[in-house]
Amino acid sequence: MAAGRLTDARALTDGTCRFWFPVPRVPTGQDAYLVMVADRDTRQYAEQELAGALVSPRLD
């Protein structure tokens, strides 16, 4: 399990907000990774989707 904190809040012109959230020390070599932000819906990703990429879960 790894955790991060929301940082660098930005209000966008479309009325939404953007936060960055780095998550250090995520173990590698897993079949799937579950990402949950603020106790909302959990989303599943493959390791290839997360490696060096910007992941953008959207909370409605």
PDB file of N, CA, C, O and CB in Angstrom:
ATOM      1  N   MET A   1       0.850  -1.172   0.000  1.00  0.00           N
ATOM      2  CA  MET A   1       0.000   0.000   0.000  1.00  0.00           C
ATOM      3  C   MET A   1       0.893   1.230   0.000  1.00  0.00           C
ATOM      4  O   MET A   1       1.922   1.267   0.675  1.00  0.00           O
ATOM      5  CB  MET A   1      -0.966   0.001   1.219  1.00  0.00           C
ATOM      6  N   ALA A   2       0.491   2.221  -0.755  1.00  0.00           N
ATOM      7  CA  ALA A   2       1.216   3.485  -0.797  1.00  0.00           C
ATOM      8  C   ALA A   2       0.187   4.611  -0.744  1.00  0.00           C
ATOM      9  O   ALA A   2      -0.961   4.433  -1.151  1.00  0.00           O
ATOM     10  CB  ALA A   2       2.118   3.591  -2.083  1.00  0.00           C
ATOM     11  N   ALA A   3       0.600   5.750  -0.249  1.00  0.00           N
ATOM     12  CA  ALA A   3      -0.335   6.875  -0.133  1.00  0.00           C
ATOM     13  C   ALA A   3       0.362   8.159  -0.541  1.00  0.00           C
ATOM     14  O   ALA A   3       1.583   8.279  -0.444  1.00  0.00           O
ATOM     15  CB  ALA A   3      -0.888   6.994   1.310  1.00  0.00           C
ATOM     16  N   GLY A   4      -0.427   9.111  -0.996  1.00  0.00           N
ATOM     17  CA  GLY A   4       0.085  10.427  -1.349  1.00  0.00           C
ATOM     18  C   GLY A   4      -0.852  11.489  -0.807  1.00  0.00           C
ATOM     19  O   GLY A   4      -1.923  11.179  -0.286  1.00  0.00           O
ATOM     20  N   ARG A   5      -0.447  12.728  -0.931  1.00  0.00           N
ATOM     21  CA  ARG A   5      -1.269  13.859  -0.479  1.00  0.00           C
ATOM     22  C   ARG A   5      -1.526  14.785  -1.644  1.00  0.00           C
ATOM     23  O   ARG A   5      -0.664  14.984  -2.500  1.00  0.00           O
ATOM     24  CB  ARG A   5      -0.585  14.626   0.682  1.00  0.00           C
ATOM     25  N   LEU A   6      -2.727  15.353  -1.670  1.00  0.00           N
ATOM     26  CA  LEU A   6      -3.070  16.321  -2.704  1.00  0.00           C
ATOM     27  C   LEU A   6      -2.243  17.584  -2.490  1.00  0.00           C
ATOM     28  O   LEU A   6      -2.139  18.093  -1.374  1.00  0.00           O
ATOM     29  CB  LEU A   6      -4.594  16.643  -2.689  1.00  0.00           C
ATOM     30  N   THR A   7      -1.658  18.081  -3.578  1.00  0.00           N
ATOM     31  CA  THR A   7      -0.828  19.279  -3.502  1.00  0.00           C
ATOM     32  C   THR A   7      -1.138  20.187  -4.685  1.00  0.00           C
ATOM     33  O   THR A   7      -1.840  19.786  -5.613  1.00  0.00           O
ATOM     34  CB  THR A   7       0.678  18.911  -3.475  1.00  0.00           C
ATOM     35  N   ASP A   8      -0.624  21.390  -4.653  1.00  0.00           N
ATOM     36  CA  ASP A   8      -0.664  22.322  -5.769  1.00  0.00           C
ATOM     37  C   ASP A   8      -2.061  22.493  -6.362  1.00  0.00           C
ATOM     38  O   ASP A   8      -2.264  22.258  -7.554  1.00  0.00           O
ATOM     39  CB  ASP A   8       0.279  21.866  -6.837  1.00  0.00           C
ATOM     40  N   ALA A   9      -3.008  22.896  -5.547  1.00  0.00           N
ATOM     41  CA  ALA A   9      -4.392  23.080  -6.009  1.00  0.00           C
ATOM     42  C   ALA A   9      -4.463  24.223  -7.015  1.00  0.00           C
ATOM     43  O   ALA A   9      -3.862  25.279  -6.818  1.00  0.00           O
ATOM     44  CB  ALA A   9      -5.339  23.360  -4.814  1.00  0.00           C
ATOM     45  N   ARG A  10      -5.200  23.998  -8.088  1.00  0.00           N
ATOM     46  CA  ARG A  10      -5.397  25.020  -9.117  1.00  0.00           C
ATOM     47  C   ARG A  10      -6.853  25.061  -9.527  1.00  0.00           C
ATOM     48  O   ARG A  10      -7.451  24.020  -9.801  1.00  0.00           O
ATOM     49  CB  ARG A  10      -4.502  24.753 -10.343  1.00  0.00           C
ATOM     50  N   ALA A  11      -7.433  26.252  -9.573  1.00  0.00           N
ATOM     51  CA  ALA A  11      -8.783  26.439 -10.117  1.00  0.00           C
ATOM     52  C   ALA A  11      -8.635  26.610 -11.626  1.00  0.00           C
ATOM     53  O   ALA A  11      -7.842  27.431 -12.086  1.00  0.00           O
ATOM     54  CB  ALA A  11      -9.519  27.685  -9.458  1.00  0.00           C
ATOM     55  N   LEU A  12      -9.395  25.841 -12.389  1.00  0.00           N
ATOM     56  CA  LEU A  12      -9.319  25.898 -13.845  1.00  0.00           C
ATOM     57  C   LEU A  12     -10.436  26.772 -14.404  1.00  0.00           C
ATOM     58  O   LEU A  12     -11.420  27.047 -13.718  1.00  0.00           O
ATOM     59  CB  LEU A  12      -9.396  24.484 -14.446  1.00  0.00           C
ATOM     60  N   THR A  13     -10.279  27.200 -15.635  1.00  0.00           N
ATOM     61  CA  THR A  13     -11.242  28.115 -16.240  1.00  0.00           C
ATOM     62  C   THR A  13     -12.608  27.484 -16.487  1.00  0.00           C
ATOM     63  O   THR A  13     -13.592  28.199 -16.672  1.00  0.00           O
ATOM     64  CB  THR A  13     -10.695  28.633 -17.533  1.00  0.00           C
ATOM     65  N   ASP A  14     -12.681  26.155 -16.492  1.00  0.00           N
ATOM     66  CA  ASP A  14     -13.978  25.495 -16.709  1.00  0.00           C
ATOM     67  C   ASP A  14     -14.748  25.274 -15.407  1.00  0.00           C
ATOM     68  O   ASP A  14     -15.776  24.598 -15.402  1.00  0.00           O
ATOM     69  CB  ASP A  14     -13.769  24.158 -17.406  1.00  0.00           C
ATOM     70  N   GLY A  15     -14.251  25.845 -14.297  1.00  0.00           N
ATOM     71  CA  GLY A  15     -14.937  25.734 -13.015  1.00  0.00           C
ATOM     72  C   GLY A  15     -14.547  24.525 -12.190  1.00  0.00           C
ATOM     73  O   GLY A  15     -15.094  24.310 -11.109  1.00  0.00           O
ATOM     74  N   THR A  16     -13.603  23.729 -12.688  1.00  0.00           N
ATOM     75  CA  THR A  16     -13.131  22.569 -11.936  1.00  0.00           C
ATOM     76  C   THR A  16     -11.815  22.910 -11.251  1.00  0.00           C
ATOM     77  O   THR A  16     -11.267  23.995 -11.445  1.00  0.00           O
ATOM     78  CB  THR A  16     -12.962  21.337 -12.863  1.00  0.00           C
ATOM     79  N   CYS A  17     -11.311  21.972 -10.444  1.00  0.00           N
ATOM     80  CA  CYS A  17     -10.032  22.144  -9.759  1.00  0.00           C
ATOM     81  C   CYS A  17      -9.095  21.016 -10.167  1.00  0.00           C
ATOM     82  O   CYS A  17      -9.540  19.927 -10.527  1.00  0.00           O
ATOM     83  CB  CYS A  17     -10.221  22.174  -8.216  1.00  0.00           C
ATOM     84  N   ARG A  18      -7.802  21.285 -10.107  1.00  0.00           N
ATOM     85  CA  ARG A  18      -6.798  20.267 -10.381  1.00  0.00           C
ATOM     86  C   ARG A  18      -5.847  20.204  -9.193  1.00  0.00           C
ATOM     87  O   ARG A  18      -5.437  21.233  -8.656  1.00  0.00           O
ATOM     88  CB  ARG A  18      -6.027  20.570 -11.706  1.00  0.00           C
ATOM     89  N   PHE A  19      -5.503  18.984  -8.789  1.00  0.00           N
ATOM     90  CA  PHE A  19      -4.532  18.748  -7.725  1.00  0.00           C
ATOM     91  C   PHE A  19      -3.503  17.753  -8.235  1.00  0.00           C
ATOM     92  O   PHE A  19      -3.845  16.807  -8.946  1.00  0.00           O
ATOM     93  CB  PHE A  19      -5.225  18.226  -6.422  1.00  0.00           C
ATOM     94  N   TRP A  20      -2.263  17.961  -7.879  1.00  0.00           N
ATOM     95  CA  TRP A  20      -1.231  16.953  -8.126  1.00  0.00           C
ATOM     96  C   TRP A  20      -1.165  16.068  -6.894  1.00  0.00           C
ATOM     97  O   TRP A  20      -1.401  16.534  -5.779  1.00  0.00           O
ATOM     98  CB  TRP A  20       0.170  17.609  -8.439  1.00  0.00           C
ATOM     99  N   PHE A  21      -0.845  14.793  -7.087  1.00  0.00           N
ATOM    100  CA  PHE A  21      -0.646  13.930  -5.923  1.00  0.00           C
ATOM    101  C   PHE A  21       0.406  12.875  -6.220  1.00  0.00           C
ATOM    102  O   PHE A  21       0.095  11.822  -6.777  1.00  0.00           O
ATOM    103  CB  PHE A  21      -1.966  13.263  -5.508  1.00  0.00           C
ATOM    104  N   PRO A  22       1.646  13.153  -5.851  1.00  0.00           N
ATOM    105  CA  PRO A  22       2.694  12.155  -6.010  1.00  0.00           C
ATOM    106  C   PRO A  22       2.484  11.026  -5.003  1.00  0.00           C
ATOM    107  O   PRO A  22       2.060  11.264  -3.872  1.00  0.00           O
ATOM    108  CB  PRO A  22       4.093  12.793  -5.834  1.00  0.00           C
ATOM    109  N   VAL A  23       2.781   9.809  -5.418  1.00  0.00           N
ATOM    110  CA  VAL A  23       2.672   8.651  -4.532  1.00  0.00           C
ATOM    111  C   VAL A  23       4.014   7.914  -4.577  1.00  0.00           C
ATOM    112  O   VAL A  23       4.250   7.103  -5.472  1.00  0.00           O
ATOM    113  CB  VAL A  23       1.474   7.703  -4.957  1.00  0.00           C
ATOM    114  N   PRO A  24       4.891   8.198  -3.608  1.00  0.00           N
ATOM    115  CA  PRO A  24       6.209   7.563  -3.600  1.00  0.00           C
ATOM    116  C   PRO A  24       6.153   6.121  -3.079  1.00  0.00           C
ATOM    117  O   PRO A  24       5.208   5.720  -2.400  1.00  0.00           O
ATOM    118  CB  PRO A  24       7.175   8.383  -2.749  1.00  0.00           C
ATOM    119  N   ARG A  25       7.166   5.379  -3.411  1.00  0.00           N
ATOM    120  CA  ARG A  25       7.391   4.017  -2.902  1.00  0.00           C
ATOM    121  C   ARG A  25       6.262   3.046  -3.253  1.00  0.00           C
ATOM    122  O   ARG A  25       5.861   2.238  -2.416  1.00  0.00           O
ATOM    123  CB  ARG A  25       7.563   4.058  -1.398  1.00  0.00           C
ATOM    124  N   VAL A  26       5.755   3.117  -4.461  1.00  0.00           N
ATOM    125  CA  VAL A  26       4.742   2.153  -4.904  1.00  0.00           C
ATOM    126  C   VAL A  26       5.479   0.875  -5.305  1.00  0.00           C
ATOM    127  O   VAL A  26       6.396   0.932  -6.125  1.00  0.00           O
ATOM    128  CB  VAL A  26       3.873   2.724  -6.106  1.00  0.00           C
ATOM    129  N   PRO A  27       5.101  -0.273  -4.747  1.00  0.00           N
ATOM    130  CA  PRO A  27       5.772  -1.512  -5.112  1.00  0.00           C
ATOM    131  C   PRO A  27       5.514  -1.863  -6.579  1.00  0.00           C
ATOM    132  O   PRO A  27       4.424  -1.622  -7.097  1.00  0.00           O
ATOM    133  CB  PRO A  27       5.308  -2.655  -4.203  1.00  0.00           C
ATOM    134  N   THR A  28       6.511  -2.424  -7.234  1.00  0.00           N
ATOM    135  CA  THR A  28       6.377  -2.799  -8.637  1.00  0.00           C
ATOM    136  C   THR A  28       6.098  -4.294  -8.769  1.00  0.00           C
ATOM    137  O   THR A  28       6.206  -5.050  -7.804  1.00  0.00           O
ATOM    138  CB  THR A  28       7.646  -2.421  -9.418  1.00  0.00           C
ATOM    139  N   GLY A  29       5.735  -4.702  -9.985  1.00  0.00           N
ATOM    140  CA  GLY A  29       5.565  -6.119 -10.269  1.00  0.00           C
ATOM    141  C   GLY A  29       4.205  -6.692  -9.914  1.00  0.00           C
ATOM    142  O   GLY A  29       4.060  -7.910  -9.809  1.00  0.00           O
ATOM    143  N   GLN A  30       3.204  -5.838  -9.727  1.00  0.00           N
ATOM    144  CA  GLN A  30       1.863  -6.316  -9.393  1.00  0.00           C
ATOM    145  C   GLN A  30       1.025  -6.448 -10.653  1.00  0.00           C
ATOM    146  O   GLN A  30       1.296  -5.777 -11.650  1.00  0.00           O
ATOM    147  CB  GLN A  30       1.178  -5.368  -8.391  1.00  0.00           C
ATOM    148  N   ASP A  31       0.013  -7.300 -10.622  1.00  0.00           N
ATOM    149  CA  ASP A  31      -0.873  -7.473 -11.774  1.00  0.00           C
ATOM    150  C   ASP A  31      -1.767  -6.253 -11.979  1.00  0.00           C
ATOM    151  O   ASP A  31      -2.050  -5.872 -13.115  1.00  0.00           O
ATOM    152  CB  ASP A  31      -1.732  -8.724 -11.597  1.00  0.00           C
ATOM    153  N   ALA A  32      -2.205  -5.652 -10.897  1.00  0.00           N
ATOM    154  CA  ALA A  32      -3.108  -4.504 -10.986  1.00  0.00           C
ATOM    155  C   ALA A  32      -2.855  -3.575  -9.806  1.00  0.00           C
ATOM    156  O   ALA A  32      -2.392  -3.995  -8.746  1.00  0.00           O
ATOM    157  CB  ALA A  32      -4.595  -4.963 -11.017  1.00  0.00           C
ATOM    158  N   TYR A  33      -3.171  -2.302 -10.019  1.00  0.00           N
ATOM    159  CA  TYR A  33      -3.046  -1.285  -8.986  1.00  0.00           C
ATOM    160  C   TYR A  33      -4.396  -0.596  -8.857  1.00  0.00           C
ATOM    161  O   TYR A  33      -5.008  -0.205  -9.851  1.00  0.00           O
ATOM    162  CB  TYR A  33      -1.908  -0.257  -9.319  1.00  0.00           C
ATOM    163  N   LEU A  34      -4.845  -0.456  -7.631  1.00  0.00           N
ATOM    164  CA  LEU A  34      -6.115   0.231  -7.379  1.00  0.00           C
ATOM    165  C   LEU A  34      -5.807   1.631  -6.877  1.00  0.00           C
ATOM    166  O   LEU A  34      -4.993   1.812  -5.971  1.00  0.00           O
ATOM    167  CB  LEU A  34      -7.000  -0.552  -6.347  1.00  0.00           C
ATOM    168  N   VAL A  35      -6.463   2.617  -7.471  1.00  0.00           N
ATOM    169  CA  VAL A  35      -6.253   4.016  -7.086  1.00  0.00           C
ATOM    170  C   VAL A  35      -7.579   4.553  -6.558  1.00  0.00           C
ATOM    171  O   VAL A  35      -8.607   4.493  -7.233  1.00  0.00           O
ATOM    172  CB  VAL A  35      -5.727   4.882  -8.300  1.00  0.00           C
ATOM    173  N   MET A  36      -7.531   5.079  -5.332  1.00  0.00           N
ATOM    174  CA  MET A  36      -8.717   5.666  -4.731  1.00  0.00           C
ATOM    175  C   MET A  36      -8.345   7.067  -4.244  1.00  0.00           C
ATOM    176  O   MET A  36      -7.326   7.249  -3.578  1.00  0.00           O
ATOM    177  CB  MET A  36      -9.268   4.774  -3.556  1.00  0.00           C
ATOM    178  N   VAL A  37      -9.168   8.041  -4.577  1.00  0.00           N
ATOM    179  CA  VAL A  37      -8.949   9.417  -4.147  1.00  0.00           C
ATOM    180  C   VAL A  37     -10.150   9.840  -3.316  1.00  0.00           C
ATOM    181  O   VAL A  37     -11.291   9.779  -3.773  1.00  0.00           O
ATOM    182  CB  VAL A  37      -8.736  10.378  -5.369  1.00  0.00           C
ATOM    183  N   ALA A  38      -9.878  10.268  -2.088  1.00  0.00           N
ATOM    184  CA  ALA A  38     -10.905  10.821  -1.198  1.00  0.00           C
ATOM    185  C   ALA A  38     -12.090   9.882  -0.995  1.00  0.00           C
ATOM    186  O   ALA A  38     -13.241  10.316  -1.046  1.00  0.00           O
ATOM    187  CB  ALA A  38     -11.400  12.137  -1.746  1.00  0.00           C
ATOM    188  N   ASP A  39     -11.820   8.619  -0.769  1.00  0.00           N
ATOM    189  CA  ASP A  39     -12.865   7.624  -0.502  1.00  0.00           C
ATOM    190  C   ASP A  39     -13.907   7.535  -1.609  1.00  0.00           C
ATOM    191  O   ASP A  39     -15.048   7.155  -1.347  1.00  0.00           O
ATOM    192  CB  ASP A  39     -13.552   7.942   0.798  1.00  0.00           C
ATOM    193  N   ARG A  40     -13.541   7.875  -2.827  1.00  0.00           N
ATOM    194  CA  ARG A  40     -14.444   7.791  -3.975  1.00  0.00           C
ATOM    195  C   ARG A  40     -14.223   6.465  -4.693  1.00  0.00           C
ATOM    196  O   ARG A  40     -13.498   5.593  -4.215  1.00  0.00           O
ATOM    197  CB  ARG A  40     -14.225   8.985  -4.946  1.00  0.00           C
ATOM    198  N   ASP A  41     -14.859   6.335  -5.842  1.00  0.00           N
ATOM    199  CA  ASP A  41     -14.744   5.106  -6.621  1.00  0.00           C
ATOM    200  C   ASP A  41     -13.289   4.720  -6.835  1.00  0.00           C
ATOM    201  O   ASP A  41     -12.451   5.564  -7.151  1.00  0.00           O
ATOM    202  CB  ASP A  41     -15.441   5.264  -7.964  1.00  0.00           C
ATOM    203  N   THR A  42     -13.000   3.444  -6.660  1.00  0.00           N
ATOM    204  CA  THR A  42     -11.671   2.910  -6.897  1.00  0.00           C
ATOM    205  C   THR A  42     -11.521   2.604  -8.380  1.00  0.00           C
ATOM    206  O   THR A  42     -12.424   2.034  -8.993  1.00  0.00           O
ATOM    207  CB  THR A  42     -11.415   1.645  -6.039  1.00  0.00           C
ATOM    208  N   ARG A  43     -10.393   2.977  -8.953  1.00  0.00           N
ATOM    209  CA  ARG A  43     -10.099   2.684 -10.355  1.00  0.00           C
ATOM    210  C   ARG A  43      -8.899   1.753 -10.424  1.00  0.00           C
ATOM    211  O   ARG A  43      -7.960   1.875  -9.637  1.00  0.00           O
ATOM    212  CB  ARG A  43      -9.831   3.988 -11.159  1.00  0.00           C
ATOM    213  N   GLN A  44      -8.936   0.824 -11.366  1.00  0.00           N
ATOM    214  CA  GLN A  44      -7.868  -0.159 -11.518  1.00  0.00           C
ATOM    215  C   GLN A  44      -7.001   0.194 -12.725  1.00  0.00           C
ATOM    216  O   GLN A  44      -7.512   0.573 -13.779  1.00  0.00           O
ATOM    217  CB  GLN A  44      -8.453  -1.582 -11.669  1.00  0.00           C
ATOM    218  N   TYR A  45      -5.673   0.065 -12.557  1.00  0.00           N
ATOM    219  CA  TYR A  45      -4.714   0.343 -13.618  1.00  0.00           C
ATOM    220  C   TYR A  45      -3.705  -0.787 -13.695  1.00  0.00           C
ATOM    221  O   TYR A  45      -3.391  -1.423 -12.688  1.00  0.00           O
ATOM    222  CB  TYR A  45      -4.004   1.692 -13.383  1.00  0.00           C
ATOM    223  N   ALA A  46      -3.200  -1.033 -14.892  1.00  0.00           N
ATOM    224  CA  ALA A  46      -2.066  -1.941 -15.073  1.00  0.00           C
ATOM    225  C   ALA A  46      -0.789  -1.149 -14.815  1.00  0.00           C
ATOM    226  O   ALA A  46      -0.778   0.074 -14.953  1.00  0.00           O
ATOM    227  CB  ALA A  46      -2.058  -2.580 -16.513  1.00  0.00           C
ATOM    228  N   GLU A  47       0.279  -1.836 -14.444  1.00  0.00           N
ATOM    229  CA  GLU A  47       1.540  -1.152 -14.146  1.00  0.00           C
ATOM    230  C   GLU A  47       2.022  -0.318 -15.337  1.00  0.00           C
ATOM    231  O   GLU A  47       2.558   0.773 -15.144  1.00  0.00           O
ATOM    232  CB  GLU A  47       2.616  -2.173 -13.753  1.00  0.00           C
ATOM    233  N   GLN A  48       1.841  -0.808 -16.547  1.00  0.00           N
ATOM    234  CA  GLN A  48       2.276  -0.078 -17.736  1.00  0.00           C
ATOM    235  C   GLN A  48       1.551   1.259 -17.877  1.00  0.00           C
ATOM    236  O   GLN A  48       2.119   2.221 -18.393  1.00  0.00           O
ATOM    237  CB  GLN A  48       2.049  -0.925 -18.983  1.00  0.00           C
ATOM    238  N   GLU A  49       0.303   1.322 -17.422  1.00  0.00           N
ATOM    239  CA  GLU A  49      -0.458   2.573 -17.500  1.00  0.00           C
ATOM    240  C   GLU A  49       0.069   3.625 -16.538  1.00  0.00           C
ATOM    241  O   GLU A  49      -0.099   4.822 -16.771  1.00  0.00           O
ATOM    242  CB  GLU A  49      -1.925   2.312 -17.213  1.00  0.00           C
ATOM    243  N   LEU A  50       0.709   3.186 -15.456  1.00  0.00           N
ATOM    244  CA  LEU A  50       1.156   4.107 -14.423  1.00  0.00           C
ATOM    245  C   LEU A  50       2.619   4.492 -14.537  1.00  0.00           C
ATOM    246  O   LEU A  50       3.027   5.521 -13.998  1.00  0.00           O
ATOM    247  CB  LEU A  50       0.912   3.513 -13.090  1.00  0.00           C
ATOM    248  N   ALA A  51       3.412   3.693 -15.223  1.00  0.00           N
ATOM    249  CA  ALA A  51       4.860   3.913 -15.287  1.00  0.00           C
ATOM    250  C   ALA A  51       5.174   5.191 -16.063  1.00  0.00           C
ATOM    251  O   ALA A  51       5.046   5.227 -17.287  1.00  0.00           O
ATOM    252  CB  ALA A  51       5.565   2.703 -15.942  1.00  0.00           C
ATOM    253  N   GLY A  52       5.580   6.227 -15.354  1.00  0.00           N
ATOM    254  CA  GLY A  52       5.990   7.471 -15.968  1.00  0.00           C
ATOM    255  C   GLY A  52       4.868   8.262 -16.612  1.00  0.00           C
ATOM    256  O   GLY A  52       5.128   9.197 -17.369  1.00  0.00           O
ATOM    257  N   ALA A  53       3.636   7.906 -16.327  1.00  0.00           N
ATOM    258  CA  ALA A  53       2.511   8.567 -16.981  1.00  0.00           C
ATOM    259  C   ALA A  53       1.756   9.456 -15.996  1.00  0.00           C
ATOM    260  O   ALA A  53       1.852   9.300 -14.779  1.00  0.00           O
ATOM    261  CB  ALA A  53       1.562   7.529 -17.592  1.00  0.00           C
ATOM    262  N   LEU A  54       1.017  10.372 -16.556  1.00  0.00           N
ATOM    263  CA  LEU A  54       0.133  11.204 -15.769  1.00  0.00           C
ATOM    264  C   LEU A  54      -1.226  10.518 -15.719  1.00  0.00           C
ATOM    265  O   LEU A  54      -1.861  10.315 -16.755  1.00  0.00           O
ATOM    266  CB  LEU A  54       0.026  12.645 -16.361  1.00  0.00           C
ATOM    267  N   VAL A  55      -1.669  10.165 -14.532  1.00  0.00           N
ATOM    268  CA  VAL A  55      -2.963   9.511 -14.349  1.00  0.00           C
ATOM    269  C   VAL A  55      -3.951  10.576 -13.899  1.00  0.00           C
ATOM    270  O   VAL A  55      -3.645  11.366 -13.005  1.00  0.00           O
ATOM    271  CB  VAL A  55      -2.879   8.328 -13.308  1.00  0.00           C
ATOM    272  N   SER A  56      -5.112  10.606 -14.498  1.00  0.00           N
ATOM    273  CA  SER A  56      -6.073  11.673 -14.223  1.00  0.00           C
ATOM    274  C   SER A  56      -7.431  11.129 -13.803  1.00  0.00           C
ATOM    275  O   SER A  56      -8.371  11.152 -14.598  1.00  0.00           O
ATOM    276  CB  SER A  56      -6.232  12.555 -15.443  1.00  0.00           C
ATOM    277  N   PRO A  57      -7.559  10.631 -12.546  1.00  0.00           N
ATOM    278  CA  PRO A  57      -8.896  10.246 -12.110  1.00  0.00           C
ATOM    279  C   PRO A  57      -9.758  11.496 -11.969  1.00  0.00           C
ATOM    280  O   PRO A  57      -9.276  12.554 -11.565  1.00  0.00           O
ATOM    281  CB  PRO A  57      -8.840   9.461 -10.772  1.00  0.00           C
ATOM    282  N   ARG A  58     -10.990  11.366 -12.295  1.00  0.00           N
ATOM    283  CA  ARG A  58     -11.908  12.515 -12.226  1.00  0.00           C
ATOM    284  C   ARG A  58     -12.970  12.238 -11.162  1.00  0.00           C
ATOM    285  O   ARG A  58     -13.606  11.184 -11.175  1.00  0.00           O
ATOM    286  CB  ARG A  58     -12.580  12.792 -13.620  1.00  0.00           C
ATOM    287  N   LEU A  59     -13.156  13.173 -10.253  1.00  0.00           N
ATOM    288  CA  LEU A  59     -14.169  13.055  -9.221  1.00  0.00           C
ATOM    289  C   LEU A  59     -15.346  13.938  -9.602  1.00  0.00           C
ATOM    290  O   LEU A  59     -15.178  15.132  -9.852  1.00  0.00           O
ATOM    291  CB  LEU A  59     -13.604  13.443  -7.827  1.00  0.00           C
ATOM    292  N   ASP A  60     -16.521  13.361  -9.645  1.00  0.00           N
ATOM    293  CA  ASP A  60     -17.714  14.133  -9.976  1.00  0.00           C
ATOM    294  C   ASP A  60     -18.572  14.338  -8.744  1.00  0.00           C
ATOM    295  O   ASP A  60     -19.626  14.969  -8.823  1.00  0.00           O
ATOM    296  CB  ASP A  60     -18.522  13.438 -11.074  1.00  0.00           C
TER     297      ASP A  60
END
